[in-house]
Amino acid sequence: MKRRAFIAGIGGAVAAWPVWAHAQQSAIPVIGFLDSRSPDALTDRLRGFRRGLKDTGYVEGENVAIEYRWADNQTERLPALAAELVRRRVSVIATFSPPVALAAKAATTTIPIVFNSGDDPVRLGLVGSLARPGGNLTGINFFVGELAAKRLELLRELVPAATRVALLLNPSAGQMTETTLADVEAAARPKGLQIQVLNVQTTSEINAAFATFIHERPDALFVGPGPFFTNRRVQLALLAAFHRVPAIYPLRQCAEAGGLMSYGASLTEAYRQVGAYAGRILKGANPADLPVVQPSKFELVINAQTALMLGLTVPASLLSVADEVIE
């Protein structure tokens, strides 16, 4: 009898194990990671996100799980992907552009959402205010459009003889594009600069815009903000080199791809901050009380090889303040 009871006890324990194991697994918090792109384009930024989590005590695969959803540049898929994460009942959703954050916001009013937005999150309706977001969203306000005047100043310092500047903008970027245009035109007037606005929304339109340089011959190029241009940074760098036009970009990834110069906040650092905020929320912080973070440091990156190819001498005043000079 004792032997039968012992065997029955083992059988009961084996039958109960999956339930116990599931309870243990469900105790591990799950982060939903929602992005409009594909993972192969975000290796460094993903590393920054995971570092932010680690800063708050969370390591993927150990005490936190991450459910990834990628739209592969098909923004129409975002609502369905956001709904998947909501059904999965993740603890927090991390997003990395305004369209993604808005899709997540439309999918849930209860699950905390951390965003990284290059546009004004208050104007977009993501939060009530930067200091006290007030809902289930908070995050990072990653400046891109607001630095237009400073970028124009740096471009003029590198090319002091410039009088005509081509301004490459993507109209579909919305308010960010309008802000950039207004800031560049306002900064150009006291410097006596002529601004030639070129609106592009496709790869072929970028080629057509550069083709006008054969006759228009601008002295310099100012590339506007937004993922559209970042995703086409190699094309832009090659065309600028072919037409021998000095150009400035918003993000260091463009200078690393061969662009002449970039000035802006660090995307990797912004992703780290999103990870850190996600970790704080997992520890019990209320997104309504977490102020939207704004960057305090901006990177100036100069590609010295591109400058040499264009026949430009980078002034010592720029070299001394550059965060990185790519040789």
Secondary structure, DSSP 8 states (H G I E B T S, - for coil): -HHHHHHHHHHHHHHHHHHHHHHHHHTS-EEEEEESS-GGG-HHHHHHHHHHHHHTT--BTTTBEEEEEE-TT-GGGHHHHHHHHHHTT-SEEEE-SHHHHHHHHHH-SSS-EEEEESS-HHHHTS-S-SS---SSEEEEE--SGGGHHHHHHHHHHHSTT--EEEEEE-GGGTHHHHHHHHHHHHHHGGGT-EEEEEE--SHHHHHHHHHTHHHH--SEEEE--SHHHHTTHHHHHHHHHHTT--EEESSHHHHHTT-SEEEE--HHHHHHHHHHHHHHHHTT--GGGS--B-----EEEEEHHHHHHTT----HHHHTT-SEEE-
